[in-house]
Amino acid sequence: MGKAVKAKAAAKTPAAKTPTAKAPAAKASAASAPAAKAPAASAPAVKRKVVKPIPEGQHSVTPYLVVRGATDAIDLYRKAFGAVNRGSMPGPDGKIVHAELQIGDAFIYLSDEMPGGNCRSPQSLGGCSCTIHLYLEDADAVFNQAVAAGCKISMPMMDAFWGDRYGKVTDPFGHEWSIGTHKEDLTMEEMAKRGAAAMAQFSKPG
């Protein structure tokens, strides 16, 4: 009978519950969160063209002329020296703020005289402070062309002692231009000897 009581007691005792395994909260949250988007592909880098420090066709030194009446000067330089206007910028009053002329393989910049500006035209100065020199294939032809266009002769064409065919003109705006074609290659000694002879000839009276 004792065994039967023990068996009944054992049957009435509730069995211990086995705990149900639960996923950690962090993992559950991660599973329920939306998937992270892949980073957008970056746009391809724009390849920039390499810019030359000195623009094509330009040189390290470029004369910049100031005149009264730049529009007329541009036209005169076209007729006299074959200048090509590569671009000009007029201001609100119609005056030329900046122009670029090409003669042969070189450029000349040009603008009208501006009130309050630091640079003055030869008309304001009463003369010019420099000479623009042109080396050309046929100096005589360009010299005559410049005179026909309205330039005044300041030195007739001659065979210069330094080996050039050479002459000078002054344009109606006051700038002086020397025009030359190279004829001989001379050493400094030869040039000095010819120069001394030329100076002696110039210094003779009459």
C-alpha positions in Angstrom: 0.0 0.0 0.0 2.9 2.4 0.7 4.1 1.9 -2.8 0.7 2.8 -4.2 0.5 6.1 -2.2 3.9 7.1 -3.5 2.9 6.3 -7.1 -0.2 8.5 -6.8 1.8 11.3 -5.2 4.3 11.2 -8.1 1.5 11.2 -10.6 -0.1 14.4 -9.1 3.2 16.3 -8.9 3.3 18.5 -12.0 6.3 17.9 -14.3 8.9 20.7 -14.5 8.4 22.8 -17.6 11.3 22.9 -20.0 12.0 26.6 -20.8 11.4 27.6 -24.5 14.5 28.9 -26.2 14.0 32.6 -27.2 16.2 34.6 -29.7 18.0 37.5 -28.0 16.2 40.8 -28.5 19.0 42.4 -30.4 19.0 39.6 -32.9 15.3 39.7 -33.3 15.4 43.5 -33.9 18.1 43.1 -36.4 16.1 40.5 -38.2 13.0 42.6 -38.4 14.9 45.8 -39.5 14.9 46.7 -43.2 18.1 45.7 -45.0 20.7 48.5 -45.3 20.9 50.1 -48.8 24.2 49.7 -50.7 26.0 53.0 -51.2 25.2 54.7 -54.5 28.0 54.5 -57.1 29.9 57.8 -57.3 29.8 59.7 -60.5 33.0 59.3 -62.6 35.5 62.1 -62.1 35.4 64.8 -64.8 38.7 64.8 -66.7 39.7 68.5 -67.2 41.7 69.6 -70.1 45.2 70.7 -69.3 45.4 74.5 -69.7 48.7 75.9 -71.0 50.2 78.6 -68.9 50.9 80.6 -72.0 48.0 80.5 -74.4 48.4 79.0 -77.9 50.1 81.5 -80.3 51.0 84.0 -77.5 54.6 84.9 -76.4 56.0 85.8 -73.1 56.1 89.5 -73.9 53.2 91.4 -75.7 53.0 95.1 -76.3 49.8 96.8 -75.1 49.1 100.0 -77.0 46.9 102.8 -75.8 45.4 105.1 -78.4 42.7 107.7 -78.9 40.2 106.1 -81.3 41.0 102.4 -81.0 38.4 101.3 -83.6 40.1 103.5 -86.2 43.5 102.3 -85.1 42.5 98.7 -85.6 41.4 99.5 -89.2 44.6 101.4 -89.9 46.8 98.5 -88.5 44.9 96.1 -90.8 45.7 98.2 -93.8 49.2 99.2 -92.9 50.6 95.9 -91.4 48.1 93.3 -92.3 46.9 93.0 -88.7 44.0 90.5 -88.0 41.6 91.4 -85.2 41.3 88.3 -83.1 38.7 89.8 -80.8 37.7 93.1 -79.3 35.6 94.1 -76.3 33.7 97.4 -76.4 32.7 99.2 -73.2 29.2 100.7 -72.4 30.3 103.9 -74.1 31.5 102.1 -77.2 35.2 102.6 -76.5 37.4 99.6 -76.9 38.3 98.2 -73.5 40.5 95.4 -74.9 41.4 94.1 -78.4 43.8 91.5 -79.6 45.5 92.0 -83.0 47.8 89.4 -84.7 50.6 90.5 -87.0 52.5 87.6 -88.4 53.1 85.1 -85.6 52.8 87.7 -82.8 50.0 89.5 -80.9 49.5 93.2 -80.0 46.9 94.3 -77.4 45.1 97.5 -77.8 42.7 99.8 -76.0 41.2 103.2 -76.0 42.7 105.8 -73.6 40.5 105.7 -70.5 39.8 108.6 -68.1 41.6 108.0 -64.8 43.7 105.2 -66.3 47.5 105.0 -65.7 48.4 104.6 -69.3 48.2 107.5 -71.8 48.2 107.7 -75.5 51.1 109.3 -77.4 48.7 112.2 -78.2 48.4 112.9 -74.4 52.1 112.4 -73.8 53.2 114.5 -76.7 55.2 111.5 -78.1 55.7 107.8 -77.6 58.1 106.0 -75.2 58.9 103.0 -77.3 59.1 101.6 -80.8 57.2 98.4 -81.9 59.5 96.4 -84.1 58.2 94.1 -86.9 60.2 91.4 -88.5 58.5 90.6 -91.8 59.3 88.7 -95.1 59.3 91.9 -97.2 60.1 95.0 -95.2 60.0 97.3 -98.2 56.5 96.2 -99.3 55.1 96.6 -95.8 56.8 100.0 -95.4 55.3 101.3 -98.6 51.9 99.8 -97.5 52.1 101.6 -94.2 52.9 104.9 -95.8 50.0 104.5 -98.2 47.7 103.8 -95.2 48.5 107.1 -93.6 51.8 106.5 -91.6 54.6 109.1 -91.8 58.1 108.2 -92.6 60.4 108.7 -89.6 63.4 106.8 -91.1 63.6 105.8 -94.8 64.3 102.2 -95.7 68.0 101.4 -95.7 70.5 98.5 -95.5 71.3 98.7 -91.8 74.8 98.0 -90.5 73.5 95.1 -88.2 72.4 93.1 -91.3 68.7 94.1 -91.7 66.8 95.9 -94.3 65.2 98.5 -92.0 63.0 101.6 -91.8 60.6 103.4 -89.4 57.1 105.0 -89.7 54.9 106.8 -87.2 51.2 106.0 -87.3 48.5 108.7 -87.0 47.9 107.8 -83.4 51.5 108.6 -82.4 53.1 105.1 -82.1 56.4 104.4 -83.9 56.9 101.2 -85.8 60.2 99.9 -87.1 60.0 97.4 -90.0 62.8 95.0 -90.9 63.8 92.0 -92.9 66.9 90.1 -91.8 69.5 89.9 -94.6 72.8 88.9 -93.0 74.0 87.0 -89.9 76.9 88.9 -88.4 79.1 88.3 -85.3 79.2 91.0 -82.6 82.7 92.0 -83.8 81.5 92.5 -87.4 78.5 94.4 -86.2 80.7 96.7 -84.0 83.1 97.4 -86.9 80.2 98.3 -89.2 78.6 100.4 -86.6 81.7 102.4 -86.0 82.0 103.1 -89.7 78.3 104.1 -89.9 78.7 106.5 -87.0 81.8 108.0 -88.5 79.8 108.6 -91.7 76.9 110.2 -89.9 79.2 112.5 -88.0 80.8 114.0 -91.1 79.7 117.6 -91.7 77.4 118.3 -94.7 
